[in-house]
């Protein structure tokens, strides 16, 4: 896997987009039909007022974007900082550094929307040389795929920046004791297993469970919590605006942070629905 990514990353971006248009997209949508039934079901529930034709159009745009994200992740392996600064922009870096320095940590709560992998490039934009960005990740079943993704993420945010979710608390205690400001990228829209602790809220017309790990972490250590609002301005170009949910998490009501994240994520999805990862079996364990 790593060898293939390294070889493909030698291609210019226009060639990778050609691969996305003429190989990856047709393969996913027409040949393999990757989770197409699930995508259509999710769109039916999320957009009951749209016509079948409108939902089909969103689905096709989504698979095009999904193919683009695969190509962009490969491109990110060798992309230089000049290229990445043009493709991945941050609307309010000064605010991010302020919240991280004021609270020692700033949690980025985000969804699988836009190009979530490129968010880690924020590490190269900090003015404070002591600031570090970390990514929370779930280890993939395939060892080769896991190693490839780990290396790709470290290209963007540095060595040892990936924190495995099952040992996250141990890592955070170590980071907290070091006393240096940091940001933590936490993808918070995953499917929730029935045996995990979660919070219910209305989301895209369904009663939906959300993991409350980000909220609990913020309350325990007092870190600022933000929502990463992602938009696509053109193909391969994104703007991340980091909006404050709270910089005083210990004073918030139980569930407030998680539900506020869900509300912001829903609004973000409705702006550009094709940018969200509709292939996730998000409501598998939720009541219909």
Secondary structure, 3 states (H helix, E strand, C coil): CHHHHHHHCCCCHHHHHHHHHHHHHHHHHHHCCCCHHHHHHHHHHHCCCCCHHHHHHHHHHHHHHHHHHHHHHHHCCCCCHHHHHHHEEECCHHHHHHHHHHHCEEEEEECCECCHHHHHHHHHHCCCCCCEEEEEECCCCCHHHHHHHHHHHHHHHCCCCEEEHHHHHHHHHHHHHHCCCEEEEEECCCCCCCCCCEEEEEECCEEEEEECHHHHHHHHHCCEEEEEEEEEEECCEEEEEEEEEECCHHHCCCCHHHHHHHHHHHHHHHHCHHHECCCCCCCCCCCC
